[in-house]
């Protein structure tokens, strides 16, 4: 019946804005072939504060190097601050490290799925299909870098990068603003694909390469992460600790899940009880996927590399502690009152779509009041393991024993 269902869906999926259906999961991306000059140009653009409106905000403002290229531009409410005062968005800024391994959108059906499900794409809702498309989004988003149109951005590029861009894209690159904008995003994409943005220098990487060890708590956390009856984290945050190739351990399947994290009431839009961020289903509707409403409440499964460096967690930045994020997964089902303070479960998902929420996977599949799949010490061990995923350049030195 699963094969029949997939066959019946094939014509629909083929018409879904060319989102392909793959017979198997794609292999990790090959090494980039971008020229060093294009990467260097992209790096300059990434750190340039002159490209926003008003000027003063660069891509690195929200994707801060000291925070493993994550952060929210100084905002402390879990979502990003843009180039204008009080221009706050509705989502937490993810890290842009390791993005070269994120595939374009596709559907795939494994042996346990009743129908093909979506993977790939960029942003929390998968709305961008390529790194260049992703790079364009913040440049024109009024809540982010706030350029009005390609003409305005092209004028800034011509003033600051005329020789660099003409050398890369030809003498006529500024004759059409849209082409100049596209060229800039291609350069930004080259930087995001570069080896600088894929360091693989964590203690976990040393461990799988055989050049380092994990301590007892970290090893317990690793086992819990993999255990399908305990953490079950690896079911979505996939990795391969038997391979010495770190590209096999991205700690995501590039898919989506409806985890139903609590509503972040610090977000201004959330003061309106009718406002909901519906996530993937908005993208699905725009792409004319069949039955797009089934994806309301779904958000991208993030990679967990450098997760311990982040200031806030989940798509809406509701948590400011990594331990709280792990504890939420562990006890959302058994102690919902710890998380949904209004007494309404899944309060950040529209009532009409709360049936989409994942209540079947471990550890979500337990009854309220029952023992959680993970104890408090298990949560601590998982956090200890997750800290081993921090690349060397982002590890903060411990100044004294009390800070550990």
C-alpha positions in Angstrom: 0.0 0.0 0.0 2.9 2.4 0.7 4.2 1.8 -2.8 0.8 2.4 -4.3 0.4 5.6 -2.3 3.7 6.9 -3.5 2.8 6.1 -7.1 -0.5 7.9 -6.8 1.2 10.9 -5.4 3.9 11.1 -8.1 1.9 13.1 -10.6 1.0 15.6 -7.9 4.5 15.9 -6.6 5.9 16.3 -10.1 3.5 19.3 -10.6 4.5 20.8 -7.2 6.8 23.5 -8.5 9.4 21.0 -9.7 10.1 19.8 -6.2 11.6 16.4 -7.1 10.9 13.0 -5.5 14.2 11.2 -4.9 14.4 7.4 -4.7 17.1 7.7 -2.0 18.6 10.3 0.3 21.3 12.4 -1.5 25.0 12.1 -0.6 26.8 14.9 1.1 27.7 17.8 -1.1 30.9 17.7 -3.0 33.7 20.2 -2.3 33.0 23.6 -3.8 34.6 24.7 -7.0 34.2 28.5 -6.5 37.2 30.6 -7.3 39.1 32.1 -4.4 38.4 35.6 -5.8 34.7 35.0 -5.7 34.8 33.6 -2.2 36.9 36.7 -1.1 34.3 39.0 -2.7 31.5 37.2 -0.9 33.3 37.5 2.4 33.7 41.3 2.0 30.0 41.5 1.2 29.1 39.4 4.2 30.9 41.8 6.6 30.0 45.1 4.9 27.8 47.3 7.0 27.1 49.7 4.1 24.7 47.3 2.3 21.8 47.8 4.7 19.2 50.7 4.8 20.0 52.6 6.9 23.6 51.7 6.7 25.2 50.0 9.7 24.1 46.4 9.6 25.9 43.6 7.8 25.0 39.9 7.4 27.5 39.4 10.2 25.3 41.5 12.4 22.9 38.6 12.9 25.4 35.9 12.0 28.1 36.9 14.4 31.5 35.0 14.0 32.0 35.0 17.8 28.7 33.1 18.1 29.5 30.6 15.4 27.8 32.8 12.9 24.5 32.9 14.7 22.9 35.6 16.9 20.2 38.1 16.7 22.0 41.5 16.2 21.9 42.3 19.9 18.3 41.4 20.4 17.6 39.7 23.7 14.0 38.5 23.0 15.0 35.5 20.9 14.4 37.0 17.4 16.5 39.2 15.2 16.8 43.0 15.2 17.1 44.5 11.8 18.8 47.7 10.5 16.1 50.0 11.8 15.4 50.6 15.5 12.7 48.3 16.8 12.5 46.4 13.5 12.3 43.0 15.2 11.4 39.8 13.3 9.5 36.7 14.4 12.3 34.1 14.1 15.5 33.2 15.8 18.6 33.6 13.6 20.2 30.2 12.8 23.9 29.7 12.2 25.1 29.8 8.6 28.0 27.4 9.1 27.9 24.2 7.2 25.2 25.4 4.8 27.0 23.9 1.8 25.6 20.5 2.9 22.0 21.6 2.8 20.3 20.2 -0.3 17.6 21.9 -2.3 14.1 20.9 -1.5 13.0 17.4 -2.4 10.6 14.7 -1.3 11.6 11.3 -0.1 9.8 8.3 1.3 11.5 5.8 3.5 10.1 2.4 4.5 8.4 3.8 7.6 6.6 6.7 5.9 3.1 6.5 4.6 3.8 9.1 1.9 6.7 11.1 0.6 7.8 13.9 3.0 9.8 17.1 2.3 13.5 17.7 3.0 16.0 20.3 2.2 15.7 24.0 1.5 16.9 26.9 3.6 15.4 29.1 6.3 13.2 27.7 9.1 10.4 27.3 6.5 12.4 26.0 3.6 11.4 28.9 1.4 14.8 29.3 -0.3 16.1 26.5 -2.5 19.7 27.7 -3.0 22.3 29.6 -1.0 22.1 32.5 -3.5 18.3 32.7 -2.9 18.8 32.5 0.8 21.4 35.3 0.7 18.9 37.6 -1.2 16.2 37.3 1.5 17.7 39.4 4.3 19.0 42.1 1.9 15.4 43.1 1.0 13.5 42.1 4.0 12.2 45.3 5.7 12.7 43.7 9.1 16.3 42.9 8.3 18.6 44.8 5.9 15.7 46.7 4.5 16.8 47.6 0.9 13.8 48.8 -1.0 14.7 47.2 -4.4 17.6 46.0 -6.5 18.3 49.5 -7.8 19.0 50.8 -4.4 21.3 47.8 -3.5 23.1 47.9 -6.9 24.0 51.6 -6.4 25.7 50.6 -3.1 27.5 47.7 -4.8 28.7 49.9 -7.6 30.0 52.5 -5.2 32.0 50.0 -3.1 32.7 47.0 -5.4 32.8 48.2 -9.0 36.2 46.8 -9.9 35.7 43.5 -7.9 32.3 42.8 -9.4 33.3 43.7 -13.0 36.3 41.5 -12.7 34.1 38.6 -11.6 31.0 39.2 -13.6 31.9 41.4 -16.6 32.0 45.0 -17.5 28.3 45.3 -18.0 27.3 43.9 -14.6 25.8 47.2 -13.3 23.7 47.9 -16.4 20.8 46.0 -14.9 20.3 46.3 -11.1 18.7 42.8 -10.9 21.8 41.2 -12.4 24.1 43.1 -10.0 22.0 41.9 -7.1 22.1 38.3 -8.4 25.8 38.6 -8.8 26.2 39.7 -5.2 24.2 36.8 -3.9 26.3 34.4 -5.9 29.4 35.8 -4.3 27.8 35.5 -0.8 26.8 31.9 -1.6 30.4 31.1 -2.6 31.6 32.4 0.8 29.0 30.4 2.6 30.1 27.3 0.8 33.8 27.9 1.6 36.1 25.9 3.8 36.1 28.8 6.3 32.4 28.1 6.9 32.9 24.4 7.3 35.7 24.1 9.9 35.0 20.6 11.3 37.3 21.4 14.3 35.1 20.2 17.2 36.1 17.7 19.9 33.5 15.4 18.3 35.3 15.6 15.0 38.6 14.7 16.7 36.8 11.8 18.4 35.5 10.3 15.1 38.9 10.9 13.5 40.6 8.9 16.3 42.6 11.9 17.5 40.6 12.7 20.6 38.4 11.2 23.3 35.1 12.1 25.0 34.8 11.9 28.8 32.3 9.6 30.6 29.4 12.1 30.7 29.9 13.0 27.0 29.9 9.3 26.1 26.7 8.7 28.1 25.2 11.6 26.2 26.3 10.2 22.9 24.6 6.8 23.7 21.4 8.6 24.9 21.4 10.7 21.7 21.4 7.5 19.6 19.2 5.4 21.8 15.7 5.1 20.0 14.1 4.4 23.4 15.7 7.3 25.3 16.7 10.5 23.6 15.9 9.3 20.0 17.6 12.5 18.9 19.4 10.8 16.0 16.1 10.0 14.3 16.0 13.6 13.1 19.5 15.0 14.0 21.2 12.3 11.9 24.9 11.6 12.2 27.4 8.7 11.7 29.9 8.3 14.5 31.4 5.2 12.8 32.6 7.3 9.9 35.8 9.4 10.2 34.3 11.7 7.5 32.7 14.6 9.5 30.5 15.5 6.6 28.6 12.3 7.5 27.7 13.9 10.8 25.7 17.0 10.1 23.3 16.3 13.0 20.2 16.9 10.9 18.3 15.0 8.3 17.5 18.3 6.6 13.8 17.6 7.3 11.0 19.2 9.2 9.1 18.5 12.4 6.2 19.8 14.3 7.7 20.0 17.8 5.2 22.6 19.0 7.6 24.7 21.1 6.0 27.1 23.5 4.9 30.5 22.3 7.5 33.2 22.8 5.4 36.0 24.3 8.3 38.5 24.0 7.7 38.7 20.3 5.6 41.7 19.5 3.4 40.0 16.9 2.5 37.4 19.5 0.5 39.9 21.4 -2.1 39.4 18.8 -3.8 36.1 19.8 -4.7 35.5 16.1 -1.1 35.7 14.9 0.7 32.4 14.3 3.9 31.5 12.5 2.7 28.5 10.6 6.1 27.5 9.2 6.5 25.1 6.3 2.9 25.1 5.2 3.2 28.7 3.9 6.1 27.6 1.7 4.1 24.5 0.7 1.2 26.6 -0.3 3.3 28.9 -2.4 4.9 25.9 -4.1 1.4 24.3 -4.7 2.3 21.1 -2.8 -0.8 18.9 -2.4 -2.6 19.4 0.9 -0.2 22.1 2.1 -2.0 22.5 5.4 -0.6 19.2 6.6 2.7 21.0 7.0 1.4 23.8 9.3 3.5 23.9 12.5 6.5 22.2 10.8 9.9 23.9 11.0 13.3 22.9 9.7 15.3 20.5 11.8 18.5 22.5 12.5 21.9 21.0 12.5 23.3 20.9 16.0 26.9 21.8 15.3 27.9 24.7 17.6 24.5 24.6 19.2 26.0 25.3 22.7 27.3 28.7 21.4 23.8 30.0 20.5 22.0 32.6 22.6 18.5 31.3 21.9 17.0 28.1 20.7 14.1 26.9 18.5 12.6 28.8 15.6 11.0 31.4 17.8 13.9 31.8 20.2 11.7 30.9 23.1 14.5 29.2 25.1 17.7 31.0 26.2 19.3 27.8 27.7 20.5 24.7 25.9 19.5 22.6 28.9 15.9 24.0 28.7 15.7 23.1 25.0 16.8 19.5 25.7 14.5 19.2 28.8 11.6 20.4 26.7 12.0 17.5 24.3 12.3 15.1 27.3 9.2 16.3 29.2 6.9 18.0 26.7 4.6 15.0 26.8 4.9 14.0 30.5 5.0 17.5 32.1 3.4 19.9 29.6 2.6 22.4 32.4 6.3 23.1 32.7 6.3 24.6 29.2 2.8 25.8 28.3 2.2 28.2 31.1 -1.3 29.1 30.0 -2.4 25.5 30.3 -3.0 25.2 26.6 -0.8 22.6 25.0 0.9 23.5 21.7 -0.1 27.1 22.2 2.1 28.4 19.3 0.4 26.3 16.7 -3.0 27.4 15.4 -5.8 25.3 17.0 -6.9 24.0 13.6 -3.5 22.5 13.0 -2.6 21.0 16.4 -3.3 17.6 15.1 -0.2 18.0 13.0 2.0 18.1 16.1 4.4 15.1 16.5 3.0 13.0 19.4 4.2 9.6 18.1 8.0 9.8 18.2 10.0 9.0 21.3 10.1 10.9 23.7 6.9 12.7 22.6 4.8 9.5 22.8 4.3 9.3 26.6 1.2 10.0 28.6 1.0 13.1 30.8 2.1 12.3 34.3 4.1 9.3 33.4 7.9 9.0 33.8 9.8 10.8 31.1 12.1 8.9 28.8 15.0 11.0 30.1 16.0 11.7 33.7 17.5 15.0 34.8 20.9 13.4 34.8 20.3 12.1 31.3 19.5 15.6 30.2 22.8 16.8 31.7 24.7 14.1 29.8 23.0 15.0 26.5 24.0 18.7 27.1 27.5 17.5 27.8 27.6 15.6 24.5 26.2 18.6 22.6 28.9 20.8 23.9 31.5 18.5 22.1 30.0 19.7 18.8 31.5 23.2 19.3 34.2 24.0 16.8 37.6 24.9 18.4 37.5 28.6 17.5 34.1 29.1 19.3 35.0 27.3 22.6 35.0 29.9 25.3 37.9 29.5 27.8 37.0 28.4 31.3 38.4 31.0 33.7 37.8 29.1 36.9 36.2 26.0 38.3 33.1 27.9 39.3 32.3 28.8 35.7 32.2 25.2 34.6 
